[in-house]
């Protein structure tokens, strides 16, 4: 079983739409959670860390549900520039190892 | 910008040849990582380092070795490259700058390696 699982998509949404991604993780000892964005043929870039109380950064909202072992990312008012692959990442903070989902592909359509 | 560079950025080599990839950082972070990224697998950890001369294996370490003789450089070596090692290789550093006690990883631009 994979440590982190994501729906690969693709998600094709019109500009201005709201879209949500979920990610599940298998190890209840996971301590840190992140969303990364990866553009085609580029390196992953940190979008936001996910805190226990949930957090928001502009149009992006991340939430953590420890009981059900999933994290979510909500993007409001989608822009063409949001088109990318979104990676879910969890860390156990033990051996400082990070585990990556395979990513969810988003295309925002004009 | 976390000040991470990788070299070379692209390389084509033949099966059986040795290959060394270099990761360089400018900010003296203690932890450095090597990942490979392949379709359908996401990023998988090859090796990581928690200080000079301190390294450990990751999930897919077979066929790879690493060295870290100084804080700023982390080298990944394929002793005898195979076609299964064709991949995109990313180096990452870990910072302690995240809020809420989280450590965050920042990635280099990647090296595209093709083994023929």
Interface residues (C-beta under 8 A of the other chain):
Chain A: X4 X32 X34 X42 X43 X44 X45 X46 X49 X51 X52 X87 X89 X91 X93 X95 X96 X97 X98 X100 X101 X102 X103
Chain B: X31 X33 X35 X40 X41 X42 X43 X44 X45 X48 X50 X56 X58 X90 X94 X98 X99 X100 X102 X103 X104 X105 X106 X107 X108 X109 X110
